[in-house]
Amino acid sequence: MAVWAEIAKQIGGDAVSVTPIIKSQFQDPHSYEATVRDQLAVNQAQVTIENGAGYDTFFARMLATKPSNTSWTRIDVSRVLGSGLPIRPDTNPHYWYDYAFAKKVASRIYEVLLAKVPAQSQASVTLNYNKLIQSIDALTARANALRQKTVGTKVLLCESFAAFTLDALGLWNVTPTAFTNAVEQETDASPAVMNQIKGLITSHTVKLVILNRQTLGAQTNQISGWAKTSGVPVIWLSELLPEHTTYTTWMNGVLTQIAGALK
């Protein structure tokens, strides 16, 4: 997962070498086919970080074949808080959209890296970690301030990936469950469900439509068209970390888009 790799690189700095397996926001972890080079990187790693919760099962399969005579530390993000899933009772695995949990994951990565790097690098790793935590705290404070304006606003989130952030902002996702289920099953929603969505948009019941730029299709284009015709703002977010950016820069951009759309 590029996002956890980016956080590990921010913390470790020059003291670590980080190799993300998923490198692009347009690679789908659900269907990713690992390469021989990927397996070699996993075999050589002293620390591995998997998202867990069924999101990147290809990575768990690679770990299962990692040589047993090597010593490494395995971080399963979905179990950072102990047994079971973190924070919420559902099984939404897009944990990076939850700032509080991302902070906990960063703490765990820092703890592991600090024990791995040479003594002379520990001070810089600690400094890097503290800077990251400060930036996540600032992100959280910004979300809390924005919440005063957005709480209770109804929106259409066509996939669950950004649900944690919507919760933080007090936004009310009224997307029909049948549509969300269809997306997760990679099938089309029924005409009745699409008519229900059209009604939510054309009646201005929803004030914002949020779409996933990685899963374009005929039905999402139709929803976007209805919103454009009805004057309802549409924003396109990414499920995975865009290239050449940092975690907090990315998440701040998400808040900027939402704030701009709902002003």
C-alpha positions in Angstrom: 0.0 0.0 0.0 1.5 3.2 -1.2 0.0 5.3 1.6 1.6 3.2 4.4 4.8 3.1 2.5 4.8 6.9 2.2 4.2 7.3 5.9 7.1 4.8 6.7 9.4 6.8 4.4 8.4 10.1 6.0 9.3 8.6 9.4 12.4 6.6 8.4 13.9 9.2 6.1 17.3 8.3 4.8 17.7 5.6 7.4 15.3 3.3 5.6 14.6 2.0 2.2 10.9 1.6 1.4 9.5 -0.3 -1.5 5.7 0.0 -2.1 4.2 -2.9 -3.9 1.1 -0.8 -5.0 2.8 2.2 -6.5 0.0 3.9 -8.4 -3.4 5.2 -7.5 -4.7 3.4 -10.5 -3.6 -0.1 -9.3 -6.4 -2.0 -7.6 -5.2 -3.9 -4.5 -8.2 -6.2 -4.8 -7.2 -7.6 -8.1 -3.4 -7.0 -8.1 -1.2 -9.8 -9.3 2.1 -9.9 -7.6 5.3 -10.2 -9.6 8.5 -12.1 -9.0 10.2 -8.8 -8.2 7.4 -8.0 -5.7 8.1 -11.4 -4.0 11.8 -10.7 -3.9 11.2 -7.4 -2.2 9.0 -9.0 0.4 11.5 -11.8 1.0 14.3 -9.3 1.7 12.2 -6.9 3.8 13.0 -6.5 7.5 9.6 -4.8 8.1 6.4 -5.5 6.2 3.3 -3.4 6.3 -0.1 -4.8 5.1 -3.4 -3.1 5.2 -5.3 -6.2 6.1 -9.1 -6.7 6.5 -9.2 -8.4 3.1 -8.0 -5.3 1.2 -4.6 -6.6 0.0 -4.9 -10.3 0.2 -2.2 -10.7 -2.5 0.3 -9.3 0.1 -0.7 -11.9 2.7 -0.1 -14.6 0.2 3.4 -13.3 -0.5 4.1 -13.2 3.3 3.1 -16.8 3.5 6.0 -17.8 1.3 8.5 -15.5 2.9 11.5 -17.6 4.0 10.9 -18.7 7.6 14.6 -18.5 8.5 14.5 -14.7 8.2 13.7 -12.4 11.1 11.3 -9.5 10.3 8.5 -7.5 11.9 5.1 -7.8 10.4 2.7 -4.9 10.8 -1.0 -5.6 10.0 -2.6 -2.2 9.9 -6.1 -3.6 10.6 -4.9 -5.0 13.9 -2.8 -2.1 15.2 -5.3 -1.6 18.1 -5.2 -5.3 19.0 -7.7 -8.0 18.1 -10.5 -7.2 15.7 -10.9 -4.2 13.5 -10.2 -0.6 14.6 -12.4 2.4 15.5 -15.6 1.3 13.7 -17.8 -1.8 13.8 -18.0 -2.1 10.0 -15.4 -3.7 7.7 -14.4 -0.6 5.7 -10.7 -1.2 5.1 -9.8 2.3 3.9 -8.2 3.2 7.2 -6.1 6.1 5.9 -9.2 8.2 5.5 -9.5 8.1 9.3 -6.9 10.6 10.7 -7.0 9.3 14.2 -6.3 5.8 13.1 -3.6 6.9 10.6 -1.9 8.6 13.6 -2.0 5.3 15.5 -0.5 3.4 12.6 2.2 6.0 12.3 3.0 5.5 15.9 3.3 1.7 15.4 5.5 2.2 12.4 7.7 4.6 14.3 8.1 2.1 17.2 9.2 -0.7 14.8 11.6 1.5 12.8 13.2 3.0 15.8 14.1 -0.5 16.9 15.6 -1.3 13.5 17.6 1.7 12.5 21.2 2.3 13.7 21.6 4.3 16.9 23.0 7.3 15.1 19.8 7.6 13.1 17.3 7.3 15.9 17.2 11.1 16.6 16.4 12.0 13.0 13.7 9.3 12.9 12.1 10.7 16.1 12.2 14.2 14.6 10.6 13.0 11.4 7.9 11.2 13.4 7.1 14.2 15.5 6.8 16.4 12.4 4.4 13.9 10.9 2.3 13.7 14.0 2.1 17.5 14.1 0.9 17.6 10.5 -1.8 14.9 11.2 -2.9 16.9 14.3 -3.2 20.0 12.1 -5.3 18.0 9.6 -7.6 16.8 12.4 -8.0 20.4 13.7 -8.9 21.6 10.3 -11.5 18.9 9.9 -13.0 19.7 13.3 -13.3 23.4 12.3 -14.8 22.5 8.9 -17.3 20.2 10.7 -19.0 23.3 12.2 -20.2 24.2 8.7 -20.8 20.8 7.2 -22.4 18.7 10.0 -25.8 17.3 8.9 -25.3 18.0 5.2 -26.6 15.2 3.0 -24.2 13.9 0.4 -24.0 11.1 -2.1 -20.8 9.0 -1.7 -20.9 6.3 -4.4 -18.3 4.1 -2.8 -17.4 3.7 0.9 -13.7 4.6 0.6 -14.0 8.1 2.1 -16.6 7.3 4.7 -14.3 7.9 7.6 -13.7 11.5 6.5 -17.4 12.0 6.0 -18.0 10.9 9.6 -15.3 13.3 10.8 -17.1 16.2 9.0 -20.6 15.1 10.2 -21.7 14.6 6.6 -24.7 12.3 6.1 -24.2 9.8 3.3 -27.6 8.9 1.9 -26.4 6.7 -1.0 -28.8 3.8 -1.3 -27.2 0.6 0.1 -28.2 -1.3 -3.0 -26.0 1.0 -5.1 -23.0 0.6 -2.8 -23.4 -3.1 -2.8 -23.6 -3.2 -6.6 -20.4 -1.3 -6.8 -18.6 -3.6 -4.4 -19.8 -6.6 -6.4 -18.7 -4.9 -9.6 -22.1 -5.0 -11.1 -24.6 -2.4 -12.3 -27.3 -1.1 -10.0 -30.9 -1.7 -11.0 -32.8 1.0 -12.9 -35.0 1.5 -9.8 -31.9 2.3 -7.7 -30.6 4.6 -10.3 -33.9 6.4 -10.4 -33.7 6.7 -6.6 -30.3 8.4 -6.9 -31.5 10.6 -9.7 -34.3 11.8 -7.4 -31.9 12.6 -4.6 -29.9 14.7 -7.0 -32.6 16.5 -9.0 -34.6 17.3 -5.8 -31.4 18.8 -4.3 -31.7 16.5 -1.3 -28.0 15.9 -1.6 -25.7 19.0 -1.7 -22.6 17.2 -3.0 -21.8 14.1 -5.1 -18.5 12.3 -4.4 -17.2 9.9 -7.0 -14.1 7.7 -7.2 -11.8 8.7 -10.1 -10.5 5.1 -10.2 -13.8 3.5 -11.0 -15.2 5.3 -13.9 -18.2 3.7 -15.6 -21.5 4.3 -17.4 -23.4 4.7 -14.2 -21.0 7.0 -12.4 -21.0 9.1 -15.6 -24.7 9.2 -15.5 -24.7 10.3 -11.9 -22.2 13.0 -12.7 -24.4 14.2 -15.6 -27.5 14.4 -13.4 -25.6 16.4 -10.9 -24.1 18.8 -13.5 -27.6 19.4 -15.0 -29.1 20.0 -11.5 -26.3 22.3 -10.3 -25.2 19.9 -7.6 -21.4 20.0 -7.0 -19.4 16.9 -7.9 -15.9 16.1 -6.7 -13.7 13.2 -7.8 -11.5 11.8 -5.1 -8.9 9.0 -5.3 -9.1 5.8 -3.2 -5.3 5.6 -3.1 -2.4 8.0 -2.6 -1.7 10.0 -5.7 1.9 9.9 -6.9 4.4 12.6 -5.8 2.5 13.7 -2.7 2.4 13.1 1.0 -0.3 11.6 3.1 -1.3 14.9 4.9 -1.0 16.9 1.7 -3.4 14.5 0.0 -5.9 14.5 2.9 -5.7 18.3 3.1 -6.6 18.4 -0.6 -9.6 16.2 0.1 -10.8 18.7 2.8 -10.2 21.6 0.4 -12.3 20.0 -2.3 -15.2 19.3 0.1 -15.0 22.8 1.7 -15.0 24.4 -1.8 -17.9 22.4 -3.0 -20.1 23.2 0.1 -19.2 26.8 0.5 
